[in-house]
C-alpha cells in the first residue's frame, strides 16, 4: 500500500468481463457489473466524496465515491478516459504481513484499521491476514464510508470479501493480496505488483445487515474457505442491487437472523 492504512472491509470485487480466474465470478455480481458497465461513461450523479487519485496518476483527481447504484451501496468511479472504475494496488497490512509474496511490500503496516474490532468481537484471530482474508481498502484520510452508512468488516462486492482497511492520503483502489490473487491469478500479484488498469468495480453495501459477524470463517486456513463462508450473504446483497423491490423486503432472504455480529 502507499501510506498508513485506515480501514479494512470484507469485499467482493467486480472486474472486467475478461476476468481470468479459476474461480467463477458470482452470477449476481457478473450481472451487476455488466449492467453498470453499459452506463460507465456517465458522470457520478450522486457523489459522496471526490478529488481522489488511483495512486498511479497523481494529476487525475477525478476518482469519486458514488451512491448512484442505490442508496444501499457505495462504489468508486471516475469520468476520465470515457468513464472508468479503479485499479487494484496490493495491501499486506495485518497479521502475517511479511508472509507469502507480501515480503516485497516496503510500506507494510503491522495492523489493519479494524484490528480492535476483530479482537473485541472474539473472532479468534489477532487481525486480518492479507494472505488469507480477501479484504478491500475502502476510504482514506479525507473520506470515511462509515459516515454514509457502511459498517467495518462488512461484505463488499467482484469476489466476496470484507471491508478491512482504509488508505492514507487521497489514494483509492487497493485490496489484500488474497483478493488480488483471486481476481488476477496469472498476473504475479505481490507486495510491489498490483493490477494497474482502472477496470475494477468496488461496491460497498450500506447497513449492519452486510456484516457477516460470527458466520464468517475468520479462522479459515485458505482464501477459498473464507470466501465460501461469506458467499451466501454476498449473493443476497448483490441481488438487492438488481432487484428493485429491495433485499430486505423479500421475506425469503432472512439476512438479519442468519448473519449476526
VENSULRA-V702813 format. One line per field, one symbol per residue. phi: phi as a letter, one per 40 degrees, with the letter a starting at -180 (. if undefined). Layout:
phi: ???
//
This chain:
phi: .cbccbabbcabccbcccdbacbccddcccccccccdcbccccccbccaagbbcgbbcccbccbcbbccacbabacabccfghabacbccbbchcfcbcfccdcccbcbcaccbdccccccgcgbcacbccbccbbcbgadcabdccbhcbdgccbb.ccabcbabbcgbcbgaaccccccccbcbbgcadbbbccccbbccbbcchcccccfccccccdcaccccdccbcdcccccccccccccgccccccbccdccbbc
//
